[in-house]
Amino acid sequence: MANEKIGVMTFERLPNEIVLECLEYLNALDIFYSFNQLNNRFDQLIRTIPLHINGEFASKSIFDQFCLRMLLDPTIKHQISSINLSGDPTCYQIRSFLSFVSLDELPSLRSITLTRLEKSDASKFISILPNLSNLRYLHLIEPTSDVKWGSTFLPISNSIESLLPALFHFRSLTHLTLSNCSCFDLSHLLEYAPMLNYVNCHQLSFHSRWSYWFSNFNNHKAVYLKKMSLTGFFAPFEYIEILTKQTPNLTNLTISSVVNTDIVDADRWQSLITSSLSRLKVFKFSFEFLFYDNDVSNIIDKYDHFQNDFWLKEHRWYTEYSYEEDRAKIYTVPLGAFSFILSTQLTAGGYSNTLPKISNKFDNINILTIYHPDVPNKSKYYFPNVKELKLNFCDVEQNQNVPILTGSQHVQSLKSIVNLSHVTYLEVVHNPELDIVHLLINMFQEARQLSRLCINSHHISVLLESSPLYKHLKTLRRLCIASYPTCFTNVAVMKKFCRIFSGLEYLSCGVKETNHSLVLLRQLRNLSLLVIEFEIYENRIDSITLENELREMNALFRIEHNVTARGNGIVSHRTYLRLFFEHLNPVLFQWTFLFASVDPDTVNNIGLLPSEYNFQLGKSPSERNLSEFHWLIIRSFLYVTINALLKSFSTFLSSILSIQWRTRLIIYLHSFYFKQQRFYHMLHHSTSSDEKQTVDNPDERITQDVDSLCRSLSTITPLLLVSPFTIAFYIYRVWKVTGYYGPLGIVVYFFLWTGINRICISAVSRTIFRQNIFEVFHLYDHLTTLELVQKIGETIFVIGYLIFCFNQLNDTASDVAIIASNTHRVQSFIECMKNNSVDRFETQIEEDVLHHDEVLLIRNLSYTLPNNEQMMLMNNLNLTLYPQQRLLITGGSGVGKTSLFRVLHSLWPTKSNGLFSYKPDQAYLLPQRPYFTNCSLYDELRYPHVDRYIGQTQIEQLLNEWKLSHVLNCVQGDVYQCSKQLWQDLLSSGEIQRLSFIRLLLRLTSNEPPRVNLIFLDEITSSVDVRTEMSIYSCLIDQNLTMISIGHHESLRQYHQLELELFENGNYIIRNI
């Protein structure tokens, strides 16, 4: 502990210049997690440096905390210089980040790295791209084929054409990385981004457009391009010859090709480098090709052409060759690739002994796949920097030439070719006969950083029975289990698995039943992501039931269905479930219990202090010991101080516990309350006679009742947990002093306090008193006066404190009553919400009955007031609307115009067997009184599609166009700043209606599917002038929409084609205008 304190002090004494230089090497997420609000100095320092956000392997909670901090402190946005985010299911960082901030709000952003960009995020990202004027580095990366998480992501090659116009807007881009693209697209990228200095394409494909590109080659020169890496080259050699005409100043070229004999031509490469790449200094390649009939001479012949003076003396480009079965490879050393496959059939050769020895041939290899560690020619291989190790032992037992090793022998053999100290990921596949237990035990001992593991499902049962592995398995953070067949046969096995793998943050596996996924969710306390695959051959799982259960648990999730065919003709229906959640930290509860349990012991020591003082002060002067008295004073001070601190900490932790419980409960109630229109039914049907469908004051139940419940519960929970132990301890202490009559009398006294006559209690008390007097003559004859005084003081305290404990427990009855009352109100609220699901309405939107040329279909629709079935509002309405038709609904007040909209949106039920049909996801309702709160203008305009991105420039343009630019003054010109008052209080009704119309325009102009083609307008111009009304409806007509409007103004008729006039008693007329 002392060393740690010295380290902290030394770091704080460093000058600001050195501290700033150190911080620039750290991840922004870690910087703010560690130093934010530490002290004023660090608060200022971390807000002056460029921030680099790297989401790789970042904790979801830390990532979300940083995003929230960035939202609360907008100045952080100006510091962000680079971002590295992933869209894969290990948190969906791209989507989460963009929900907090738009990339064009980061003025200092120079580098973007996005892995697994989903289709839903791609269009948003491409639309933002032209606004990033300072961007220099762009890396769009797809996952490799062996990634185990699985999802539907954007194929980068399919979006290059849409990316090119965006690149044209910031021609200063200098670094670009793409997962894959075509030859045609790469050539055009060099034209659209002429300032490129570095290009990396992980896979360069070749297709039918090659001939067109070849004949229409654009001789544009990328004169700034210095470094190019084509790590997956599938094009013919002619393409390289043409491409190099665009890159005359290239100094560094890395290229790898698979199964392409045409490109393994040393003479042709020498001619190309001499004529077109005269400035090339670094050339790294790996050429793989096929050879037949074990004709090694053909390999040596190709290799020898790379051994002349041009390669070895002029450029010092040294090469080796290797071959196995029907494949051969010629490559430069050291290797430029990041991955390598080492098999038992691999034979290496070449590299003359007369050339200088190269010891770092495999330094760049981070991902290594080994088919057997006991490979021939071990001395030629050593991999010092491997981070991901994959052991693929599928055919070891079938190969008679390869020795079978035990698990420990495997690791010992691996150590001779791999530096295991850097390994963080281990994958062990195939070979069920492998000694997995001893392999992992030895691997954990050698690979201290190992935290990610991928194994087969049949390995799990073995690991669960191996107790020596338990301590190592608890350290794992990520686990991927081959999902077929599932390793979880029953719930008992799953619970044991959760106990052993208790540290998991990410888990991917397969289960048989839906309830098994819920067991994993509840038992694994540290999980941030759970990916589950259900594999059922006949019918898909009942995902609706599963979704309802997950919503009850307040979990964020995604369910994806995938249908695949196996070789035997069986069709496999796979359902993937992804869960994102954060459990309540049990450490907080444990500390609360610890402080509450230690407190009675300190109280006991404090209570005995008076008797010790009496004993010390009662001694004669000759017997007094000053050192003992001083020690008593010191102990008194320590006990009182510790007791005060314990009580303070216990109260503090109980308050935090109350806040966490309250947060989780309120989030759960909110997520339930604002779904399926429950809040509408509970607020507007409050006069219903059905008590199961109504409750009083829903808002009060969510806020005040939950607050009171959590406060009371957090107050008495430690007391109820600790009281039995405290009472048992003091019963023992009283028994030692008074015998069994003392505890018995106190217990009887406590339990009979409210139920037995006081006379009986008095009799019991007198009996106990007489018994104690009688025992005094026998129990304390051997004690001196001083000792007797001390004993009396101790007895008074322990008896008194035991009675106090019982009374304290009795006093909790009032708190329990409060908890019971609040629990009843909250539970009745939850039951009411369940009963108010829209499922209880018979009305359903029948989309299947629509013809392709119909937008809205209504047949025999009748309805009344929900609470007064005698008041008919509509009687057998029949109506059909086609694309671009515009209907105006008119009528007197109270005839049911707005009620029709409520019925069409399933807010009110219908009578008889009437039906209506339209596509809800393509419809939009603009109410007369729009819903606006006090949140930011940005969020108000995105509602109800809060995950949609809107640029600030676009918002400002629309506000100016509709004469609402002054609205920005309410938030000091910042659309992301929350309003201090409700927007209804700040703006007039006409301004609110115009702002609501801007919300509709943003939805109509959005490129996100599905496109709106039907809009319901409920008196949206009732508070604006005629000119504004004309502008609004003219704008809507230009959108070629189908419109249904409610209005009283005669001026509205000119914008519509049909009129539906409503009368009392449910009568109506439909006519042309």
WOTABEL-V452909 format. One record per pair of residues at least 24 apart in sequence whose C-alpha atoms are under 8 Angstrom apart, sorted by the first residue. I is the first residue (numbers start at 1). J is the second residue. Records with the same first field share a line. If there is no record, write none. Layout:
BEGIN
I=J + J
END
This chain:
BEGIN
16=45
20=45 + 46 + 49
23=49
24=49 + 50 + 51 + 52
26=52
27=51 + 52 + 53 + 54
28=52 + 53 + 54
29=53 + 54 + 62 + 63 + 66
30=62
32=66
33=62 + 66
47=75 + 76 + 79
48=79
49=79
50=79 + 80 + 81
51=79 + 80 + 81 + 82
52=80 + 81 + 82 + 83
53=80 + 82 + 83 + 84 + 85
54=83 + 84 + 85
55=83 + 84 + 85 + 86 + 93
56=84 + 85 + 86
59=528
60=91 + 528
61=582
67=97 + 100
68=100
71=100 + 101
77=105 + 106 + 107
78=105 + 106 + 107 + 108
79=106 + 108
80=106 + 108 + 109
81=108 + 109 + 110 + 111
82=109 + 110 + 111 + 112
83=109 + 111 + 112 + 113
84=112 + 113 + 114 + 115
85=113 + 114 + 115
86=114 + 115 + 116 + 117
87=114 + 115 + 116 + 117 + 118
88=115 + 116 + 117 + 149 + 151
89=149 + 151 + 529 + 578
90=506 + 529
91=528 + 529 + 580
94=121
95=121
98=949
99=947 + 948 + 949
102=949 + 951
103=128 + 132
104=128 + 129 + 131 + 132 + 951
107=132 + 134
108=134
109=134 + 135
110=134 + 135 + 136 + 137
111=135 + 136 + 137 + 138
112=137 + 138 + 139
113=137 + 138 + 139 + 140 + 141
114=139 + 140 + 141
115=140 + 141 + 142 + 143
116=140 + 141 + 142 + 143 + 153 + 154
117=141 + 142 + 153 + 154
118=152 + 153 + 154
119=152 + 153 + 154
122=154
123=1007
124=949
126=162 + 163 + 166
127=166
129=166 + 167
130=166 + 167 + 168 + 169 + 170
131=169
132=170
133=170 + 172
134=172
135=170 + 172 + 173
136=172 + 173 + 174 + 175
137=173 + 174 + 175 + 176
138=173 + 175 + 176 + 177
139=175 + 176 + 177 + 178
140=177 + 178 + 179
141=177 + 178 + 179
142=179
148=480 + 508
149=508 + 531
156=180 + 181
157=181 + 182
160=185
161=185
164=188 + 189 + 192
165=192
167=192 + 193
168=192 + 193
171=195
172=196
174=198
175=199
176=200
177=201 + 202
178=202
179=203
180=204 + 205
181=205
182=206 + 207
183=210 + 235 + 239
184=209 + 210 + 213
187=243
190=220 + 221 + 222
191=220 + 221 + 222
194=222 + 223 + 224
195=222 + 223 + 224 + 225
196=222 + 224 + 225
197=224 + 225 + 226 + 227
198=225 + 226 + 227 + 228
199=225 + 227 + 228 + 229
200=228 + 229 + 230 + 231
201=229 + 230 + 231 + 232
202=229 + 230 + 231 + 232
203=230 + 231 + 232 + 233 + 234
204=230 + 231 + 232 + 233 + 234 + 235
205=233 + 234 + 235
206=234 + 235
219=245 + 246
220=246
221=245 + 246 + 247 + 248
222=246 + 247 + 248
223=247 + 248 + 249
224=249
225=249 + 250
226=250 + 251 + 252
227=251 + 252 + 253
228=252 + 253 + 254
229=253 + 254 + 255
230=254 + 255 + 256
231=255 + 256 + 257 + 337
232=256 + 257 + 258
233=257 + 258
234=258 + 260
236=260 + 262 + 263
237=262 + 263
241=272
244=276 + 277
245=276
247=277
248=276 + 277 + 278 + 279
249=277 + 278 + 279 + 280
250=277 + 279 + 280
251=277 + 279 + 280 + 281 + 282
252=280 + 281 + 282 + 283
253=280 + 282 + 283 + 284
254=283 + 284 + 285 + 336
255=284 + 285 + 286
256=285 + 286 + 287 + 288
257=286 + 287 + 288
258=287 + 288 + 289
259=287 + 288 + 289 + 290
260=287 + 288 + 289 + 290
261=288 + 289 + 290
263=287
264=289 + 302
265=302 + 305
266=302 + 305 + 306
267=305
270=310
281=315
283=317
284=331 + 332 + 333 + 335 + 336
285=331 + 332 + 336
286=329 + 330 + 331 + 332
287=329 + 330 + 331
288=327 + 328 + 329 + 330
289=327 + 328 + 329
290=326 + 327 + 328
291=326 + 327 + 328
292=326
294=325 + 326
299=328
303=330 + 350
318=351
319=350 + 351
320=348 + 349 + 350 + 351
321=348 + 349 + 350
322=346 + 347 + 348 + 349
323=347 + 348
333=358 + 361
334=358 + 360 + 361 + 362 + 363 + 364
335=361 + 362 + 363 + 364 + 365
336=364
337=364 + 365
338=364 + 365 + 366 + 367
339=365 + 366 + 367 + 368 + 369
340=365 + 367 + 368 + 369
341=368 + 369 + 370 + 371
342=368 + 369 + 370 + 371 + 372 + 375
343=370 + 371 + 372 + 375
344=371 + 372 + 374 + 375 + 376 + 402
346=376
347=376
371=396
372=396
373=410 + 413 + 414 + 417
374=402 + 403 + 410 + 413 + 414
378=416 + 417
381=417
382=416 + 417 + 418 + 419
383=417 + 418 + 419
384=418 + 419
385=419 + 422
386=418 + 419 + 420 + 422 + 423
387=422 + 423 + 424 + 425
388=423 + 424 + 425 + 426 + 427
389=423 + 425 + 426 + 427
390=426 + 427 + 428 + 429
391=426 + 427 + 428 + 429
392=428 + 429 + 430
393=428 + 429 + 430 + 431
394=429 + 430 + 431
395=431
396=431
406=434 + 435 + 438 + 439
407=434 + 435 + 436 + 437 + 438 + 439 + 440 + 442
408=438 + 439 + 442
410=439
411=439 + 442 + 443
420=446 + 447
421=446 + 447 + 448 + 449
422=447 + 448 + 449
423=447 + 448 + 449 + 450
424=449 + 450 + 451 + 452
425=450 + 451 + 452 + 453 + 454
426=450 + 452 + 453 + 454
427=453 + 454 + 455
428=454 + 455 + 456
429=454 + 455 + 456
430=456
432=458 + 459
436=463
437=462 + 463 + 466 + 469
440=469
441=468 + 469 + 472
444=472
450=476
451=475 + 476 + 477 + 478
452=476 + 477 + 478 + 479
453=478 + 479 + 480
454=479 + 480 + 481 + 482
455=480 + 481 + 482
456=481 + 482
457=481 + 482 + 483 + 484 + 485 + 486 + 487
458=487
460=487
461=487
464=496 + 497 + 500
470=500 + 501
473=500 + 501
474=500 + 501 + 502 + 503 + 504
475=501 + 503 + 504
476=501 + 503 + 504
477=503 + 504 + 505 + 506
478=504 + 505 + 506 + 507
479=504 + 506 + 507 + 508
480=507 + 508 + 509
481=507 + 508 + 509 + 510
482=509 + 510
483=508 + 509 + 510 + 511 + 533
484=510 + 535
485=510
486=510 + 511 + 512
487=511
488=512
491=516 + 519
494=519 + 520
495=519 + 520 + 523
498=523 + 524
499=523 + 524
502=526
505=529
506=530 + 531
507=531
508=532
509=533
510=534 + 535
511=535
514=541 + 546
518=550
525=583 + 584 + 585
526=582 + 583
527=581 + 582 + 583
528=579 + 580 + 581 + 582
529=578 + 579 + 580 + 581
530=577 + 578 + 579 + 580
531=576 + 577 + 578 + 579
532=575 + 576 + 577 + 578
533=574 + 575 + 576 + 577
534=574 + 575 + 576
535=572 + 573 + 574 + 575
536=572 + 573 + 574
537=570 + 571 + 572 + 573
538=573
539=573
540=573 + 574 + 575
541=575
551=672
552=668 + 672
553=668
554=667 + 668 + 671
555=579 + 580 + 581
556=580 + 581
584=660
588=653 + 657
589=657
591=653
592=650 + 653 + 654 + 718
593=718 + 721 + 722
595=646 + 647 + 649 + 650
596=646 + 647 + 650 + 718 + 719 + 722
597=722
598=646
599=643 + 646 + 647
600=726
602=639 + 640 + 642 + 643
603=643
604=798
605=639
606=636 + 639 + 640
607=794 + 797 + 798
608=793 + 794 + 797
609=636
610=793
611=789 + 790 + 791 + 792 + 793 + 794
612=790
614=786 + 789 + 790
615=786 + 787 + 789 + 790
618=786
619=786
654=714 + 715
655=711 + 714
657=714
658=710 + 711 + 713 + 714
659=710
661=710
662=706 + 707 + 710
665=706
666=702 + 703 + 706
669=702 + 830
670=702
672=833
673=833
676=837 + 838
677=837 + 838 + 907
678=833 + 836 + 837 + 838
680=907
681=836 + 907
682=833 + 836
685=866 + 867
687=867
688=867
692=831 + 832 + 835
693=832 + 833 + 835 + 836
694=832
695=828 + 829 + 832
698=829
701=825 + 826 + 829
702=826
705=822 + 825 + 826
706=822 + 826
708=818 + 819 + 822
709=818 + 819 + 822 + 823
712=815 + 816 + 818 + 819
713=819
716=812 + 815
719=809
720=809
723=805 + 809
726=805
727=802 + 805 + 806
730=798 + 799 + 801 + 802
731=802
733=798
734=795 + 798 + 799
737=795
738=772
741=768
742=768
746=802 + 803
750=803 + 806 + 807
838=906 + 907
841=906 + 909
842=909 + 910
843=906 + 909 + 910 + 915
844=906 + 915 + 916
845=915 + 916 + 917 + 918
846=915 + 916 + 917 + 918
847=917 + 918 + 919
848=917
849=917
850=917 + 918
853=882 + 883
854=880 + 881 + 882 + 883
855=880 + 881 + 882 + 883 + 918 + 919 + 1014 + 1042
856=880 + 881 + 882 + 916 + 917 + 918
857=881 + 916 + 917 + 918
858=914 + 915 + 916 + 917
859=914 + 915 + 916
860=913 + 914 + 915
861=910 + 911 + 913 + 914 + 915 + 916
862=910 + 911 + 912 + 914 + 1066
863=903 + 909 + 910 + 911
864=910 + 911
866=908 + 909
871=1065
872=1065 + 1066
873=1064 + 1065 + 1066 + 1067
874=1065 + 1066 + 1067 + 1068
875=1065 + 1066 + 1067
876=914
877=1068
881=1042
882=1042
883=1013 + 1041 + 1042
884=1040 + 1041 + 1042 + 1043
885=1041 + 1042 + 1043 + 1056 + 1057 + 1058
886=1042 + 1043 + 1044 + 1045 + 1055 + 1056 + 1057 + 1058
887=1043 + 1044 + 1045 + 1056 + 1057 + 1058 + 1059 + 1060
888=1044 + 1045 + 1046 + 1047 + 1052 + 1053 + 1056 + 1057 + 1058 + 1059 + 1060
889=1044 + 1045 + 1046 + 1047 + 1059 + 1060 + 1061 + 1062
890=1046 + 1047 + 1048 + 1059 + 1060 + 1061 + 1062
891=1048 + 1061 + 1062 + 1063
892=1062 + 1063
895=1062 + 1063 + 1064 + 1065 + 1066
896=1062
897=1046 + 1062
898=1018 + 1046
901=1016
921=1010 + 1012
922=1010 + 1011 + 1012 + 1013 + 1014
923=1012 + 1013 + 1014 + 1015 + 1016
924=1000 + 1012 + 1014 + 1015 + 1016
925=1015 + 1016 + 1017 + 1018
926=996 + 997 + 1000 + 1015 + 1016 + 1017 + 1018 + 1020
927=1016 + 1017 + 1018 + 1019 + 1020
928=993 + 1017 + 1018 + 1019 + 1020 + 1022
929=993
930=992 + 993 + 996
932=982 + 983 + 984
933=982 + 983 + 984
934=978 + 979 + 980 + 981 + 982 + 983
935=977 + 978 + 979
936=975 + 976 + 977 + 978 + 979
937=975 + 976 + 977 + 978 + 979
938=975 + 976
939=976
940=999
941=995 + 996 + 998 + 999 + 1002
942=999 + 1002
943=999
958=998
959=998
962=994
964=991 + 995
989=1023
990=1021 + 1022 + 1023 + 1024
993=1020 + 1021 + 1023 + 1024
997=1032
1012=1041
1013=1040 + 1041 + 1042
1014=1041 + 1042 + 1043 + 1044
1015=1041 + 1042 + 1043 + 1044
1016=1043 + 1044 + 1045
1017=1043 + 1044 + 1045 + 1046
1018=1045 + 1046 + 1047
1019=1045 + 1046 + 1047 + 1048
1022=1047
1026=1051
END
